Amino acid sequence: MTAHLCPDLEVLFTELEAGEGPALDHAAECEACAAVLEEHRLMENDLYRLADPLPPPTLVASVMARVSTEPVPRRREVWSGLAILLTSMLGGLGYLVMSDQALGRLGTGLASVLVQGRPFVEGVLSGAHALWSTAGLTVACSLAFLLLTSLYGLKRLVGTGPTPSGA
């Protein structure tokens, strides 16, 4: 038979998958179509024999080394911290709601702070006023030093972020 009477390969393979059809009947009589089907069968057999190659034995070590050198994104750390904070707060709130004793103790403690808190705050403010009026510059310098060292410590704890010129 001539090539222009042969069915499309798509039709031939579709009927081959189905197992019947006029294109398969044609392929039984046509040498060109039979050769295409034989090549297809041999290629399928070759593909079934192929196995996925095993990764190199050093793959895990090299991946872990690269992961350890990459910094954790700050956004991920912030979201993880917020998730931990919210989980803790919900757990504490659940405990307060479920336990009458804990809720009673919380109410008593808050009432005690409100009743005794005002004299405490007045005493602290009075002491601060006395310190300021006697040694104002010394107190201001001490507070500024304390604030700056705390901020520097926090910056060192967090690490250095991208600078505006590096971003």
Secondary structure, 3 states (H helix, E strand, C coil): CCHHHCCCHHHHHHHHHHCCCHHHHHHHHCHHHHHHHHHHHHHHHHHHHCCCCCCCCCHHHHHHHHHHHCCCCHHHHHHHHHHHHHHHHHHHHHHHHHCHHHHHHHHHHHHHHHHHHHHHHHHHHHHHHHHHHHHHHHHHHHHHHHHHHHHHHHHHHHCCCCCCCCC
